[in-house]
Amino acid sequence: MEVRKISLAAAALAAALSAPCAVLAQARSSGSHPAFSSLRVSVGDTSLGGIPTVIEGGQTDVAVWNLMQVLNQLGFSASWSNGVLTIAGPVSVPVNTTPGPQVKGGAQVVLDGTPIERIPSAVATPPGASSPEAFIPIANAVDLFARLGIAATLNGNSLILDTSALPAPLPGDEIAVWNVVSALATDLDLSPAPSGASPYADLSARSPAWGIMQAAIRAGWYQPPSSSMSGAFQPITWAEAAQLLWNALGISEQDAAYQPGGSPTAWASAIGLVPDNWNPSSDMTAQELGVLASNLHDCLQGYVETSPTAWRIWYPPADEYEATLQAGSGQTLFASASDAQAAILATYQFFNQLQVVRRNSQWLLVIPSVPQGFGFANVTSPGGVKYQLGNGKTWISAPSLDTRDVRASASEPIAIQIPPGGIVITWNQMMPALGGTVALGALDVQAGSSGLAVERVNVLTPNLPSPITSVSG
């Protein structure tokens, strides 16, 4: 929703506009002649001019060109070209993109680049006009206003607009709190809450942002600054956006020391969601939000495409204390939070270097180099695994693959076939002091005719004896 655009295109419009006399693009059953009038448009005591109307068969249509002039006065940029009505507003002003009715043969309305509905359209020449003009039903115009957060009330020959739900636009390309919530909602399965009364003076229930903000507040993603102010349309810094993302992912503040980076902003940089040079205290822009949202989408799906036949694995995040670092008794596996954080960071680094490639119809998981030190990988598949070392042509079959058993130089890659049943790859750490190993992360990788699918498998029962009994920072 970075740039909001609304387009109205009617297939019959071009032909109708070339007609030598006033015509209606859609025939109406009454057979009566159209009657022309006008609506006075106002916001409070401020007049926004008039809009010509055409009435026939009990239906009132309004002129699109004059509707554009009203929208221009309200802070939107509206233009008409080649049968397309384009309306753009500031990026920080919300718009409702919920799909609407589809009238067969009607004009198509496209909101924010997405076709959302088809509405009736007409073409007629008002008295005194030199050429035909496009008209749409007043009911659809009222709905269009509502999608922009403007309540429109028809009272006789007056159209009264209530713009109190419209927020003041932020300067330049800056975004607001609601922008971040909306951008994250789809990938994190947050649906707008049902409509209801708003307790916030700065967020009307009529606002297109109300439903998703209400849902975010209820889900604990976002804490309003007070019981009467939502802060939905205030600018948001990168640090605040990172904290919101942590909340949305269910990462507890008390578990911060166990996450890569140890804080929301350092975590996002450590796992590759944002560049290292972002200033946590600067207000976010639409471009920055686009980077974050795109990267988060790829990260949550577990991979990013690097070429038509190659993908890089991207380890999906979680609260690592809850998902990984507790043994069966609920105690942590490491003697200090810093040790645990280092182990988890190594886990992300291992998975994020993995690649998937497709050679003809064969899918391969590639470990770029044989792990060294106390960390090792294990690969399993229901029918055993087949792997290849370096650039060799020989495939080795085994019940499973443990990289500690691989006889190869550290720089040699390992290519593993991904069979129809998929493979599970874990990253593990040897812990000699405890006489065992611990699995610190796992991925289920599936590939075939439907493409690539990667799913994180959280570790619930590490292969260790009794856990360490104390944790210190």
C-alpha positions as CSV (number, residue, x, y, z in Angstrom):
1,M,0.0,0.0,0.0
2,E,2.9,2.3,-0.6
3,V,1.2,4.3,-3.4
4,R,-2.5,4.1,-3.6
5,K,-4.1,4.4,-7.0
6,I,-7.7,4.0,-8.0
7,S,-8.5,3.4,-11.7
8,L,-11.9,3.4,-13.4
9,A,-12.0,1.9,-16.9
10,A,-15.1,1.2,-19.0
11,A,-14.8,-0.7,-22.2
12,A,-17.7,1.1,-23.8
13,L,-16.5,4.6,-22.8
14,A,-14.3,5.4,-25.8
15,A,-17.1,4.6,-28.3
16,A,-19.7,6.4,-26.3
17,L,-17.6,9.5,-26.0
18,S,-17.3,9.7,-29.8
19,A,-21.1,9.7,-30.2
20,P,-22.6,12.9,-31.8
21,C,-25.2,13.4,-29.1
22,A,-25.9,12.6,-25.5
23,V,-26.2,8.9,-24.9
24,L,-26.2,6.4,-22.0
25,A,-23.5,3.7,-22.0
26,Q,-26.0,1.4,-20.3
27,A,-29.6,1.2,-21.5
28,R,-32.2,1.5,-18.7
29,S,-35.5,-0.3,-18.7
30,S,-37.6,2.8,-18.0
31,G,-37.1,4.3,-21.5
32,S,-37.3,7.8,-20.0
33,H,-35.1,10.7,-21.0
34,P,-32.3,11.7,-18.7
35,A,-32.8,14.7,-16.4
36,F,-29.8,16.8,-15.5
37,S,-29.2,18.5,-12.2
38,S,-26.2,19.1,-9.8
39,L,-25.1,18.4,-6.2
40,R,-23.6,20.9,-3.9
41,V,-20.6,19.4,-2.2
42,S,-19.3,20.6,1.2
43,V,-17.1,19.7,4.2
44,G,-18.7,21.5,7.2
45,D,-19.2,25.1,6.2
46,T,-16.6,24.9,3.3
47,S,-18.1,24.5,-0.2
48,L,-16.1,22.3,-2.6
49,G,-18.2,23.2,-5.6
50,G,-20.8,21.3,-7.5
51,I,-21.0,18.0,-9.4
52,P,-23.3,17.6,-12.4
53,T,-25.8,14.7,-12.1
54,V,-27.9,12.8,-14.5
55,I,-31.1,11.1,-13.3
56,E,-32.9,8.3,-15.2
57,G,-35.0,5.4,-14.1
58,G,-34.7,6.4,-10.5
59,Q,-30.9,6.3,-10.5
60,T,-28.6,9.3,-10.0
61,D,-25.2,9.3,-11.6
62,V,-22.4,11.9,-10.9
63,A,-19.9,13.3,-13.3
64,V,-16.4,11.7,-12.9
65,W,-14.5,14.9,-13.9
66,N,-16.1,17.0,-11.1
67,L,-15.7,14.2,-8.6
68,M,-12.0,14.4,-9.4
69,Q,-11.9,18.1,-8.6
70,V,-13.5,17.4,-5.2
71,L,-10.9,14.7,-4.4
72,N,-8.1,17.1,-5.5
73,Q,-9.4,19.6,-2.9
74,L,-9.3,17.0,-0.2
75,G,-5.6,16.3,-0.6
76,F,-5.7,13.5,-3.2
77,S,-4.2,13.8,-6.6
78,A,-6.9,12.8,-9.2
79,S,-6.5,12.7,-13.0
80,W,-8.3,11.3,-16.0
81,S,-6.6,9.9,-19.1
82,N,-7.8,7.5,-21.8
83,G,-10.8,6.3,-19.7
84,V,-8.8,5.8,-16.5
85,L,-9.4,7.7,-13.3
86,T,-6.3,7.8,-11.2
87,I,-6.4,8.9,-7.6
88,A,-3.2,8.9,-5.5
89,G,-2.9,9.9,-1.9
90,P,0.0,10.3,0.6
91,V,1.5,7.0,1.6
92,S,0.6,7.5,5.2
93,V,-3.1,7.8,4.4
94,P,-4.9,4.4,4.5
95,V,-7.2,3.1,1.8
96,N,-9.6,0.2,2.0
97,T,-8.9,-2.5,-0.7
98,T,-11.6,-5.0,0.3
99,P,-13.1,-6.5,-2.9
100,G,-16.5,-5.2,-3.8
101,P,-19.4,-6.3,-6.1
102,Q,-18.8,-7.4,-9.7
103,V,-21.4,-5.9,-12.0
104,K,-21.4,-7.8,-15.3
105,G,-20.3,-5.6,-18.1
106,G,-19.6,-2.7,-15.7
107,A,-16.6,-0.4,-15.4
108,Q,-13.7,-1.9,-13.5
109,V,-12.4,-0.1,-10.4
110,V,-8.8,-0.8,-9.6
111,L,-7.5,0.2,-6.1
112,D,-3.9,0.2,-5.3
113,G,-3.1,-1.6,-8.5
114,T,-5.7,-4.4,-7.7
115,P,-9.0,-4.8,-9.5
116,I,-11.6,-4.8,-6.7
117,E,-15.0,-4.3,-8.3
118,R,-17.0,-3.6,-11.4
119,I,-19.6,-0.8,-11.2
120,P,-22.2,0.5,-13.7
121,S,-21.1,3.4,-15.8
122,A,-22.8,5.9,-18.1
123,V,-21.9,8.6,-20.6
124,A,-24.0,11.7,-21.2
125,T,-23.6,15.4,-22.2
126,P,-24.8,17.8,-19.6
127,P,-26.5,21.1,-20.7
128,G,-23.9,23.6,-21.8
129,A,-21.1,20.9,-22.2
130,S,-19.3,20.6,-25.5
131,S,-18.7,16.9,-25.3
132,P,-20.0,13.8,-23.4
133,E,-18.8,13.1,-19.9
134,A,-18.4,9.9,-17.9
135,F,-20.8,9.3,-15.0
136,I,-21.0,6.7,-12.2
137,P,-23.8,6.0,-9.8
138,I,-23.9,8.2,-6.7
139,A,-24.0,5.1,-4.5
140,N,-20.6,4.0,-6.0
141,A,-19.2,7.5,-5.5
142,V,-20.2,7.3,-1.8
143,D,-18.5,3.9,-1.5
144,L,-15.4,5.4,-3.2
145,F,-15.3,8.1,-0.6
146,A,-15.7,5.6,2.2
147,R,-12.7,3.6,0.9
148,L,-10.7,6.7,1.4
149,G,-12.0,7.2,4.9
150,I,-14.5,9.9,4.0
151,A,-18.1,9.6,5.1
152,A,-20.5,11.0,2.4
153,T,-24.1,11.8,3.2
154,L,-26.7,12.7,0.5
155,N,-29.2,15.3,1.7
156,G,-31.5,16.5,-1.2
157,N,-29.2,18.3,-3.6
158,S,-26.3,18.4,-1.2
159,L,-23.5,15.9,-0.6
160,I,-22.0,16.5,2.8
161,L,-18.6,15.0,3.4
162,D,-17.1,14.2,6.8
163,T,-13.3,14.1,6.6
164,S,-12.7,13.8,10.4
165,A,-11.3,10.2,10.0
166,L,-8.7,11.4,7.5
167,P,-5.2,11.7,9.2
168,A,-2.9,14.5,8.4
169,P,-0.3,13.2,5.9
170,L,3.2,12.7,7.1
171,P,6.0,14.6,5.2
172,G,7.6,13.2,2.2
173,D,7.8,9.4,2.0
174,E,7.5,8.8,5.7
175,I,5.2,6.0,6.9
176,A,3.0,5.7,10.0
177,V,2.5,2.9,12.5
178,W,-0.5,1.5,10.7
179,N,1.6,1.1,7.5
180,V,4.0,-1.3,9.3
181,V,1.1,-3.2,10.8
182,S,-0.6,-3.5,7.5
183,A,2.5,-4.6,5.7
184,L,3.3,-7.4,8.1
185,A,-0.3,-8.6,8.6
186,T,-0.6,-10.8,5.5
187,D,2.6,-12.8,6.1
188,L,1.9,-13.1,9.8
189,D,-1.8,-14.1,9.4
190,L,-3.4,-11.1,11.1
191,S,-6.9,-10.3,9.9
192,P,-8.7,-7.0,10.5
193,A,-10.9,-7.1,13.6
194,P,-14.7,-6.8,13.3
195,S,-15.9,-3.2,13.2
196,G,-16.9,-1.5,16.4
197,A,-16.7,1.7,18.4
198,S,-13.2,3.1,18.7
199,P,-12.0,4.4,22.0
200,Y,-9.2,6.5,20.4
201,A,-9.6,10.2,19.5
202,D,-7.1,9.9,16.6
203,L,-8.5,6.7,15.0
204,S,-12.1,6.6,13.9
205,A,-13.9,3.4,13.3
206,R,-14.5,4.7,9.8
207,S,-10.8,4.8,9.0
208,P,-9.6,2.1,6.7
209,A,-6.8,1.5,9.2
210,W,-9.2,0.8,12.1
211,G,-9.8,-2.9,11.6
212,I,-6.1,-3.9,11.3
213,M,-5.0,-1.6,14.1
214,Q,-7.6,-3.0,16.4
215,A,-6.5,-6.5,15.6
216,A,-2.8,-5.6,16.2
217,I,-3.6,-4.1,19.6
218,R,-5.6,-7.1,20.6
219,A,-2.9,-9.5,19.5
220,G,-0.3,-7.6,21.5
221,W,1.7,-6.5,18.4
222,Y,1.3,-2.8,19.3
223,Q,0.8,-0.9,22.5
224,P,-1.0,2.5,22.0
225,P,0.6,5.5,23.8
226,S,-2.5,5.9,25.9
227,S,-6.1,4.7,26.4
228,S,-7.5,7.5,24.3
229,M,-4.8,7.9,21.6
230,S,-3.8,5.1,19.3
231,G,-0.8,6.7,17.6
232,A,-1.7,4.8,14.4
233,F,-0.9,7.8,12.2
234,Q,2.3,8.9,13.9
235,P,5.7,8.3,12.3
236,I,7.5,5.2,13.3
237,T,11.2,4.7,13.8
238,W,13.1,1.7,12.6
239,A,13.7,0.7,16.3
240,E,9.9,0.9,17.0
241,A,9.1,-1.1,13.8
242,A,11.7,-3.8,14.9
243,Q,10.0,-4.1,18.3
244,L,6.6,-4.4,16.7
245,L,7.9,-7.2,14.5
246,W,9.3,-9.0,17.6
247,N,6.0,-8.7,19.3
248,A,4.2,-10.0,16.1
249,L,6.5,-13.0,16.0
250,G,5.9,-13.8,19.7
251,I,9.5,-13.1,20.8
252,S,9.5,-12.3,24.5
253,E,11.4,-9.3,25.7
254,Q,12.8,-11.4,28.5
255,D,14.3,-13.7,26.0
256,A,16.1,-11.0,24.0
257,A,19.6,-12.1,25.1
258,Y,19.0,-15.5,23.5
259,Q,18.2,-14.1,20.0
260,P,20.8,-13.4,17.3
261,G,22.0,-9.9,18.0
262,G,20.3,-9.6,21.4
263,S,18.0,-6.7,20.6
264,P,15.2,-6.2,18.0
265,T,17.3,-4.0,15.7
266,A,20.5,-6.0,16.0
267,W,18.5,-9.2,15.5
268,A,16.9,-7.9,12.3
269,S,20.4,-7.0,10.9
270,A,21.9,-10.3,12.2
271,I,19.4,-12.5,10.3
272,G,19.5,-10.4,7.2
273,L,16.1,-8.6,7.3
274,V,17.6,-5.1,7.0
275,P,21.0,-3.5,6.1
276,D,23.5,-2.9,8.9
277,N,23.6,0.9,8.3
278,W,19.9,1.6,9.1
279,N,19.6,4.3,11.8
280,P,17.3,2.9,14.6
281,S,16.2,6.4,15.6
282,S,15.2,7.7,12.1
283,D,11.6,7.7,10.9
284,M,11.0,4.9,8.4
285,T,10.1,5.6,4.8
286,A,8.0,3.6,2.4
287,Q,11.1,2.4,0.6
288,E,12.5,1.0,3.8
289,L,9.3,-0.7,4.7
290,G,9.2,-2.3,1.3
291,V,12.7,-3.7,1.9
292,L,11.7,-5.0,5.4
293,A,8.3,-6.5,4.2
294,S,9.9,-8.2,1.1
295,N,12.7,-9.7,3.1
296,L,10.4,-10.8,5.9
297,H,8.2,-12.6,3.3
298,D,11.2,-14.5,1.9
299,C,12.5,-15.3,5.3
300,L,9.2,-16.7,6.6
301,Q,8.8,-18.9,3.5
302,G,12.4,-20.2,4.2
303,Y,14.1,-19.2,1.0
304,V,14.8,-16.5,-1.6
305,E,15.2,-17.0,-5.3
306,T,18.6,-16.1,-6.7
307,S,18.1,-17.3,-10.3
308,P,15.4,-19.3,-12.1
309,T,17.1,-22.6,-11.0
310,A,18.7,-21.6,-7.7
311,W,17.4,-20.5,-4.2
312,R,19.2,-19.5,-1.0
313,I,17.8,-20.9,2.2
314,W,16.6,-18.3,4.7
315,Y,16.1,-19.7,8.2
316,P,12.7,-18.5,9.6
317,P,12.9,-16.8,13.0
318,A,11.3,-17.7,16.3
319,D,11.8,-17.0,20.0
320,E,14.9,-19.2,20.3
321,Y,14.6,-19.6,24.0
322,E,11.2,-21.1,23.7
323,A,11.7,-23.0,20.4
324,T,15.3,-24.3,20.8
325,L,17.2,-23.6,24.0
326,Q,15.1,-25.4,26.7
327,A,15.5,-29.0,27.6
328,G,12.7,-31.2,28.8
329,S,12.8,-29.8,32.3
330,G,12.4,-26.3,31.1
331,Q,15.9,-25.2,31.9
332,T,18.3,-23.7,29.4
333,L,21.0,-25.8,27.7
334,F,23.9,-23.3,28.1
335,A,25.7,-21.9,31.1
336,S,25.3,-18.3,30.0
337,A,23.1,-16.3,27.8
338,S,26.1,-15.1,25.7
339,D,27.0,-18.8,25.0
340,A,23.5,-19.5,24.0
341,Q,23.3,-16.5,21.7
342,A,26.6,-17.4,20.0
343,A,25.3,-21.0,19.4
344,I,22.0,-19.7,18.0
345,L,23.8,-17.2,15.7
346,A,25.9,-20.0,14.4
347,T,22.7,-21.9,13.7
348,Y,21.3,-19.1,11.6
349,Q,24.6,-18.6,9.8
350,F,24.7,-22.3,8.9
351,F,21.2,-22.5,7.5
352,N,21.4,-19.2,5.7
353,Q,24.4,-20.4,3.6
354,L,22.6,-23.4,2.2
355,Q,21.4,-23.4,-1.4
356,V,18.9,-25.4,-3.4
357,V,19.5,-25.9,-7.1
358,R,17.6,-27.6,-9.9
359,R,19.5,-29.5,-12.5
360,N,17.0,-30.6,-15.2
361,S,14.4,-32.5,-13.1
362,Q,16.8,-33.2,-10.1
363,W,16.6,-31.0,-7.0
364,L,19.7,-30.7,-4.8
365,L,20.5,-29.2,-1.4
366,V,24.0,-27.8,-1.4
367,I,26.1,-27.3,1.8
368,P,28.8,-24.9,0.5
369,S,31.6,-26.3,2.7
370,V,32.0,-29.1,5.3
371,P,31.4,-27.7,8.8
372,Q,34.3,-27.6,11.1
373,G,34.7,-27.4,14.9
374,F,32.0,-28.5,17.3
375,G,29.1,-27.8,14.9
376,F,27.9,-30.4,12.4
377,A,24.9,-31.1,10.2
378,N,22.8,-34.2,9.9
379,V,20.6,-35.1,6.9
380,T,17.8,-37.7,6.9
381,S,15.2,-38.9,4.5
382,P,12.7,-41.8,4.7
383,G,14.5,-43.7,2.0
384,G,18.0,-42.8,2.9
385,V,20.1,-40.1,1.3
386,K,22.3,-39.7,-1.8
387,Y,25.1,-37.1,-1.7
388,Q,28.0,-36.0,-3.8
389,L,31.3,-34.4,-2.7
390,G,32.9,-31.5,-4.5
391,N,32.6,-31.6,-8.2
392,G,32.7,-35.3,-8.4
393,K,30.3,-37.5,-10.4
394,T,29.9,-40.3,-7.9
395,W,26.8,-40.4,-5.8
396,I,27.1,-42.0,-2.3
397,S,24.1,-43.7,-0.8
398,A,23.7,-43.9,3.0
399,P,20.9,-44.3,5.6
400,S,21.7,-40.7,6.7
401,L,24.4,-38.1,6.3
402,D,26.5,-36.8,9.3
403,T,29.0,-34.2,8.2
404,R,31.4,-35.4,10.9
405,D,31.8,-38.6,8.8
406,V,32.5,-36.9,5.5
407,R,36.1,-37.3,4.3
408,A,36.6,-34.1,2.3
409,S,38.4,-30.8,2.6
410,A,36.7,-28.0,4.4
411,S,36.2,-26.0,1.2
412,E,34.4,-28.8,-0.7
413,P,30.7,-28.5,-1.1
414,I,28.3,-31.3,-0.4
415,A,25.3,-31.8,-2.9
416,I,22.4,-33.8,-1.5
417,Q,19.6,-35.1,-3.6
418,I,16.1,-34.0,-2.5
419,P,13.8,-37.1,-3.1
420,P,10.0,-36.9,-3.5
421,G,9.6,-37.4,0.2
422,G,11.9,-34.5,1.0
423,I,14.8,-34.3,3.5
424,V,15.3,-33.0,7.0
425,I,18.5,-31.2,7.8
426,T,19.5,-30.4,11.4
427,W,22.3,-28.2,12.8
428,N,23.9,-29.7,15.9
429,Q,26.6,-28.9,18.4
430,M,28.8,-31.3,20.2
431,M,28.9,-30.7,24.0
432,P,31.8,-32.8,25.4
433,A,31.3,-31.5,28.9
434,L,27.8,-33.0,29.0
435,G,28.7,-36.2,27.0
436,G,26.2,-35.6,24.2
437,T,25.1,-33.4,21.3
438,V,22.3,-30.9,21.0
439,A,20.2,-30.1,17.9
440,L,19.9,-26.3,17.6
441,G,17.8,-26.1,14.5
442,A,16.0,-28.2,11.8
443,L,14.5,-27.6,8.4
444,D,12.2,-29.8,6.3
445,V,12.9,-29.3,2.6
446,Q,10.5,-30.5,0.0
447,A,10.9,-30.0,-3.8
448,G,9.2,-31.2,-6.9
449,S,6.7,-30.3,-9.6
450,S,5.0,-27.8,-7.3
451,G,8.3,-26.0,-6.5
452,L,10.3,-25.6,-3.4
453,A,8.8,-25.7,0.2
454,V,10.9,-25.1,3.3
455,E,9.5,-25.4,6.8
456,R,11.2,-24.8,10.1
457,V,11.0,-27.7,12.6
458,N,11.4,-26.5,16.1
459,V,13.6,-28.6,18.4
460,L,11.7,-29.8,21.4
461,T,13.7,-32.7,22.9
462,P,17.5,-32.2,22.4
463,N,19.7,-35.2,22.7
464,L,21.3,-34.3,26.0
465,P,21.5,-35.6,29.6
466,S,20.4,-33.2,32.4
467,P,20.6,-29.6,31.3
468,I,22.9,-26.9,32.8
469,T,21.3,-25.7,36.1
470,S,22.0,-22.0,36.0
471,V,22.1,-19.2,33.5
472,S,24.1,-15.9,33.8
473,G,24.5,-13.1,31.3
